[in-house]
Amino acid sequence: MSKKEKTTKKKIVKEEERVPKHVSIRLSYRDYMKLVEIGDVAARMKEDREIKKIITSVINGFSEDLNADKFLGLVAGLHAKERTLERFYSQAPRGPPARMYFTDPEKCSKAVTELYEATKKWTKDKLRYDQKKETCPTDVRVMFYAYVRGKELVEDGSPDITVDKFLKKVAPNTLSKVKHIKRNNGSLIWEICSEIRGIKKKKSEEPKKGKKKIVEAEEESEEESEDDEPPKRRGKKIVESSEDELSEEESEEEAPKSKSKRR
């Protein structure tokens, strides 16, 4: 037998024998308890001789290798190696967190009080705090959606929320140029509620010195451009973050002159 044939046979044997060490099956606690009950029933059936005879006669009809003892033993031992519950009960339950961000009280802003006055007929017994001295993020979100429903700013089947003057008044920065909000745009709605609570949006950090940013030059459409100049090509500009941007005139003046001159 050649060396190649030996190596190929070894590879085939290794692939057939390769199995994972452990297999985890995820079950709900209710399904796990059903599995435990099935295992207990199988263990009782294994002890009863008459039932074993009946099961053996049934199994022998379609399998010669499997008998009642093997079958019932497999079923009875399905849950025997479960370790998750042991770890669960061995660990002490977690204590309550020191701070509950969504429900802990915080001072009311003027916009929160205005929103409360506009929605108090729809939010009766639904808020945690009085909205005059104290509020919380959850209360502001409840009042926001109550205002949207009460004022019928969203229609059935429509994905958009219409922004009215009052919403622009209580959240002017976030809604300055916004006319409609997508109902599933949770991040924007959270920004609106945060501004109503008086939380200022953090400014993006300025780029550190010495690093270069690659800025994409946007194409100017023909409709938006006031002059009749053709749209500029999209290109990449390298801008030094530590220096101010140069104007077009300065860049033209500082452009290096060509060394070769025609005579």
N, C-alpha and C positions, 0 to 999 in steps of 0.2 A: 504494500500500500504506500502510495507516495505521501510526502509531507503535506501537500496541499489538501488532499482528501482528509487527513487526520485533523488539520486545523479547522476545516469546514465542519466536520462532525462535532468537534469540541464547541464551536460557536453555536451550532444548533441545539446541543444539550444545554448550554448555558442560557440561551433564550427561553427554552421550555421550562427550566427550573427557576427562572427569575420571577419572584412574586413579592408583593409588598409585605412588610413585617406586620403592619397594623392597618385595619380598615375601620374608619369611624362612620357611623350612620347617625344622622341627626334626626331625632324624634321629639315631638312635644311630650310634656310630662304625662299627659292623658294617654297618648299612644304607648308610652313606655309602661304605664301601669297595666294597660291591656296586654302587653307582651308578657309581663310578669304573671298575670292571671292565666294566660295560655300555658306558660311554662309550668305553673303549679298543677293545672289540670292534666297536662301530659305526664307529670311525675306521679300523680295518683293512678292514672291509667296504666302506667308501667308496673305498678305494684299489684294490680288486679290481674289474675291469671286468665279469667274468662275473656276479659276485654282484649288482652294480649293475643289470645287465640283468634278472635274475630279480626283484629287488625292484621295479624300474620296471614290469615287466609285471603284478605283483601290485597295485601302488598304482594304476595306470591303470584298473583295473577298478572302483574306487569313488571315485576323486578325480582331477579334471583339473588342479587347481592344485598338487598335491603330487607331486614326483618323488623319486627315490632320493637325489639329492644333498641336497635340503632335509630329507628325513626323517632320514637318517643324520647330517646336520650338527646337527640339533636334539638328537638323542640323544647325540651325541659331546660336545656343549658344555654339557651340563646342570650339570656340576660345575666348570666353568671359573672361575666367579666366587666360589668359596668362599674366605672370608677368616678364618674362625674358627680353623682349624688354624694359620694363619700367626701369628695373635696368641698362640695357646696356646704354640707353640714359641719365640716371641720373648721371652716372659716367663720369668724364672727360677722354678723351683719354690719353693713356700712352705716356709719352715723350720718345724720343729716348734714348737708354742706353748710359751710359757714355763711355763705351768701347766696341768695336766690336772685339771680340777675333780673329775671322777667317779672318777679312779684314783690321784690323788696321795695319799700317806700322811698320816694325821692321828692324833692321840692317841685311844686307846680310852677310852670311858666305861665305867662299871660295867654299864650296860644292854647295851652291845655284847658284853661278856664273858659276861654271862648268856645272851644270845641265841645266842652261839657255843656255849656248853656245851649248850644245848638242841637245837642243830641240827648239831653236828659229825659225827654219823653219816650225815647226808644231804648234807653239803657238802664231803666229802673231795675234795681236789685241784680244787676249784672256786673257791677264794678266793685273793686275791693276797697277803694279809698274815696274820700269826699270830693276830690278834684279841685278843692279850694286851697288846701295846704299841702296835701300829699297826693301823689299819683304813682303809677308804675308803668313800665313798657307795655304790659298786657292790657291794662286799662285803656291806654291811648290807642292801641290797635283795635280794641273792641269798639271804641267811640268812632274811629275812622270808618270802619266797615258799617257801623250803624248809620252814620251820616250818608254814606254812599247809597245804602238801601233806602233810607228814609227820604232822601231827595230824588230818588229814582235816577241816579247818575249812571246806572248800568241796566241794560234791558236783558230780558231772557233770551238766551241764544247768542248774545253779543259778547265777544271776548274783551271789549274795551270799556274802561271807566272814563266818563267825561269829567274833565277838570273844570270846576266853576270858580267864580271870583273868591268865594270864601276859602276854598282850599289853597288858592294862590296867596291869600292873605296870611294864613297861618303857616304856610311853608313856601315863602317867596323864592328862596334860593334854589330849592330842588325843582319847583314847578314854574320857574320863570318863563321858559319857552316850551312848556309841555301842554298839549291840548287833550291828549288821551293817554291812559295807562292800561297796559295789559293786565288782566285779572290775575294771571299766573306769574307776574313779575314781582316776586316777593322781595327782592333786594331793593327795588325802587320804592315800594310801599314801606319797607323798613326805614329807608332814608327819610321819607316824608314824616313818619311817626317820630323818628329821632329828632328832626328839626323842630317839630311841634313841641317836643319835650325840652327843647333848648340846647340840644347837643350839637356842637359845631363840628362840621366835617373837617377831619385832619387834612392839612395840606400835604401834597406829595413831597417827599424829601427831594431836595435839590441834588443833582448829580455831583459826585465828588470830583475834586480836581485831578487832572492828569488822565482821566478816562475820556474816551471818545464815544460819541453816540452816532448811530447811523440813522439818519432821518430820511424817510421816504418823501420825495417831492410829489405832491398830489397833482393830478391832472386837472387843469382848469377846463370846465365844459364851455361850449360856445355860448350857451344861454346865460351863464353866470358872468362871463367876461364882458366888461363894458367896452373895451377896445376891440378892434377887429383883428387883433393879433392871433395867429394860430395857436392851438393848445400846446403847452410845453410838454416835452417828453418826460416820462417818469425816470428819474435817476436817483442816485444816492449821493448825499453830501456828507462829508466828514466835518463835524463841528466840534471844536474844542470846548469842553464844558467849563474850563477855567477862564475862558475869554468870551467877551461879548461877540454877538454875531456881526459880521461885517456887512455893511451896505454894499449894493451893487457897484456904486461909484468907487468906493474905497478898494473893492476887490479888483476892479479894472486898473486902478492906479498902481496897485501893488503887484500886479501880474508881472512875472519875470520877462524882461526883454530878450528877444532872440539874439544870440551871439553873432551868427553869420549875417553879414550885410552884402547885398548885391552891389557890385561896382558898375 
